Amino acid sequence: MANLTLTFTYPLNISIAVGDTAYYSSTSTSGDFVVNSLAPVEIGEIISVDHASKTIIVDTQLSTGIITVDDFIFFSKDNAASMSSILGYYAEVKMTNTDQSVPSSVSKQVELFQVGMDAFESSK
């Protein structure tokens, strides 16, 4: 397989990781709307992620030049690895405000609208 380097204009999704699967879908314009014109096509497994340079490297069998600048690129995670619940008797959560519009030296109060979790009793 060959390595394909994809460089993006905007920051990468924070949850993208090595081992995820990358896909693309061709798009077209219809009036003021961008429409996915084809079914998603698997690019391959992501082998490198660099958030600083906004690039990912994908291990692929696709030939060069198939993916264009106008294509929609997305990724999916392996359900076997990402579908788990909290294990044990206790859980600890740390929440951080990552708003970049305020200097880190200034404390800014924000409102949290909702937090959700699932739990079930497993010790009986």
C-alpha positions as CSV (number, residue, x, y, z in Angstrom):
1,M,0.0,0.0,0.0
2,A,1.0,3.6,-0.5
3,N,0.9,6.5,1.9
4,L,-1.3,9.5,1.0
5,T,-0.8,12.8,2.8
6,L,-3.9,15.0,3.1
7,T,-3.4,18.6,4.2
8,F,-6.4,20.7,5.3
9,T,-7.2,24.4,5.5
10,Y,-9.1,24.2,8.8
11,P,-8.1,22.6,12.1
12,L,-8.5,18.8,12.3
13,N,-11.3,17.3,14.5
14,I,-9.8,16.8,17.9
15,S,-11.0,13.2,18.1
16,I,-9.3,12.0,14.9
17,A,-6.6,9.4,15.8
18,V,-4.2,6.9,14.4
19,G,-6.2,3.7,13.5
20,D,-9.3,5.5,12.4
21,T,-10.6,4.9,8.8
22,A,-10.7,7.9,6.4
23,Y,-13.3,8.2,3.7
24,Y,-14.1,10.7,0.9
25,S,-17.2,11.7,-1.0
26,S,-17.3,13.8,-4.2
27,T,-19.4,16.9,-4.0
28,S,-21.1,19.2,-6.4
29,T,-22.9,22.5,-6.2
30,S,-26.7,22.8,-6.7
31,G,-27.7,26.4,-6.4
32,D,-26.5,27.6,-3.0
33,F,-26.0,24.1,-1.6
34,V,-23.1,21.7,-1.7
35,V,-24.3,18.1,-2.3
36,N,-22.5,14.8,-1.9
37,S,-22.9,13.3,-5.3
38,L,-21.4,9.8,-4.7
39,A,-21.5,7.2,-2.0
40,P,-18.6,7.4,0.5
41,V,-15.4,5.7,-0.7
42,E,-12.9,4.3,1.8
43,I,-9.4,5.9,1.5
44,G,-7.7,3.7,4.1
45,E,-6.4,3.6,7.7
46,I,-5.0,6.7,9.2
47,I,-1.4,6.1,10.2
48,S,-0.3,9.6,11.2
49,V,-2.1,12.8,12.6
50,D,-0.4,16.2,12.9
51,H,-2.8,18.8,14.3
52,A,-0.2,21.5,14.1
53,S,0.3,21.2,10.4
54,K,-3.3,20.1,9.8
55,T,-2.2,16.9,8.0
56,I,-3.1,13.2,8.1
57,I,-1.3,10.4,6.4
58,V,-3.4,7.5,5.2
59,D,-2.3,4.0,4.2
60,T,-4.3,3.5,0.9
61,Q,-4.6,1.5,-2.3
62,L,-6.2,4.4,-4.2
63,S,-4.4,5.8,-7.2
64,T,-3.0,9.3,-7.0
65,G,-5.3,12.2,-8.1
66,I,-8.6,10.6,-7.4
67,I,-9.3,12.8,-4.3
68,T,-9.8,16.5,-5.2
69,V,-9.9,19.7,-3.2
70,D,-13.7,19.9,-3.4
71,D,-14.2,16.4,-2.0
72,F,-15.7,15.9,1.5
73,I,-13.2,14.0,3.8
74,F,-14.3,12.3,7.0
75,F,-13.3,9.5,9.3
76,S,-14.8,6.8,11.4
77,K,-13.7,5.0,14.5
78,D,-13.5,1.2,15.2
79,N,-16.7,0.3,17.1
80,A,-15.0,-2.5,19.0
81,A,-12.5,0.0,20.5
82,S,-14.8,3.0,21.0
83,M,-18.0,1.4,22.4
84,S,-17.2,1.0,26.0
85,S,-18.7,2.2,29.3
86,I,-17.1,3.3,32.5
87,L,-15.5,0.4,34.4
88,G,-15.0,0.1,38.2
89,Y,-16.7,1.8,41.1
90,Y,-15.7,5.4,40.7
91,A,-15.2,7.9,37.9
92,E,-13.4,11.2,37.7
93,V,-14.1,13.9,35.2
94,K,-12.1,16.9,34.3
95,M,-13.8,19.6,32.2
96,T,-11.7,22.4,30.6
97,N,-12.9,25.5,28.8
98,T,-10.8,25.8,25.6
99,D,-12.2,29.1,24.4
100,Q,-9.4,30.8,22.5
101,S,-10.9,34.2,22.5
102,V,-9.8,35.0,26.1
103,P,-6.2,35.0,27.2
104,S,-5.3,32.1,29.4
105,S,-4.3,34.4,32.2
106,V,-7.9,35.7,32.5
107,S,-10.6,33.5,34.2
108,K,-13.8,33.4,32.2
109,Q,-17.0,32.1,33.5
110,V,-19.1,29.9,31.1
111,E,-22.4,28.2,31.3
112,L,-22.6,24.4,30.9
113,F,-25.9,23.3,29.4
114,Q,-25.8,19.6,29.6
115,V,-23.6,16.7,30.7
116,G,-24.6,13.1,30.1
117,M,-23.3,9.6,31.0
118,D,-24.5,6.1,31.2
119,A,-24.2,3.8,34.2
120,F,-25.6,0.4,35.2
121,E,-25.3,-1.7,38.3
122,S,-23.1,-4.7,37.6
123,S,-22.0,-5.9,41.0
124,K,-25.2,-7.7,42.0
